[in-house]
Amino acid sequence: MYDNVFCHRRSFRHKENQTANSRRAFWDLTVIGLTGTAFLLGYTDRKRRYERTAAMNWNQFVEASRSFFDTNRGCPMFQLIEVVDELYRVAYTKDPFPTTGIEINDFFRMCFLICHRSLLSAAMCTGSGLPEDGAAITRRALEAAKACLASKAHPDNFQAWKAIEVRKGRWKSRAKGDKPRGSVTLRYKHVSAEPLYQDLQWVIGSLSDFMVHFTPEHVGQYEWEQIRQRDGTTETSFGLDEDAVAKEFLMIAGQHRLIMRVFDHCLDGKLLQEPAVRELARRVLDLYKELLRREGFTEEATTAGKSW
């Protein structure tokens, strides 16, 4: 075990001495996923910074997280989340969801609200200086959107997602202390040709490998420092690149952009059709592109498209 574990806490309001190459490296590592093992293979172009603090107990950890959030509240990245949040709320108030009482329609509504809550929860973690903890929350939201998209493609897919008998059997086995029998394997119909479905699969898989599960890619995102003390002990600290918070905010926004597109498709284009919603979506996209450019992702900003 490590002698001490320290938490990385640094305000990202002002950033200096960041090159386009270092920004690109981190973007590739965390978003694109094509160089997911670059850090482990010795990629050293990314600058590393640590902010050392004393080992924290629970109360100190909470206070440090709150302080990080409050210090950065109002910065452009927080404003981006605020506008995406507003888009969710305004789109919902336009009542695009059918009120037929049909189960699948209620399911779409429930999932939309779950995805909105996931945005707030993941952004709260990230804004508190814990960007690595927001990805699992966002992945669940992406899975909710995936279930909706599959159910839209074929009604049998909704029943496949529920898999009631299989799930009941597994819980009965657990209650008896037995190994659960059977598995919930989601083999959806008529989704292979759906571009949005393939996009969801790709993002979910990338998040799983890099951020959600305990993998070499996940461990590799941390920056470690060991210092030999005068008494012979070794003090170990770890944290993330100082721009990790800002970049995770951009990823959250981009992932919820995909989620919004899925729900708009499931609702036959009714989610984003209202003029007020379209105007708000334009504002979100403009700010998103501006912040991409500010962080050095000029190519991503250029290819981001003209609609949210």
Buried (B, 14 or more C-beta within 10 A) or exposed (E): EEEBEBBBBBBBEEBEEBEEEBBBBBBBBBBEBEBBBBBEEEBEEBBEEBEBBEEBEEEEBEEBBEBBBEBBEEBBBBBBBBBBBEBBEBBBEBEBBBEEEEEBBBBBBEBBEBBBEBBEBBBBBBBBBBBBBBBBBBBBBBBBBBBBBBBBBBEEBBEBBBBEEBEEBBEEBEEEEEEBEEEEEEEBEEBEEBEBBEBBEEBBEBBBBBBBEEBEBBEBBBBEEEEEEEEEEEBBBBBBBBBBBBBBBBBBBBBBBBBBBBBBBBBEEBBBBBEEBBEBBEBBBEBBBEBBBBBBBBEBBEEBEEEB
